[in-house]
Structures are given as C-alpha cells and as structure tokens.
C-alpha cells in the first residue's frame, strides 16, 4: 500500500521554482514528485551525517 500523502502550501522563490520545474521535466517527473525526491535525499544525507 502506498503511503498517504498530504497537500501542503509553500512559497518558493521564483528562480528556484523555475529551476525545479525544468529539472522535474528533464527527469519526466511532476514537480511534486521531484520535490519529494529531493527532500528525501536531503534528509537521508542529513541522517548519515548525524550518525558519523
């Protein structure tokens, strides 16, 4: 079963949003999927750094 998802509203800088949209499109992902991937990777990396 897929994890439940929850909608949130955030405000991003225009230049950041344009970069994220372009990169998501290059990777054939929706903006939401791409932001989720980035955040998961960031949190995974942060967790590794805390352990060391």
Helices and strands as residue ranges (DSSP letters): H 14-26, H 31-51
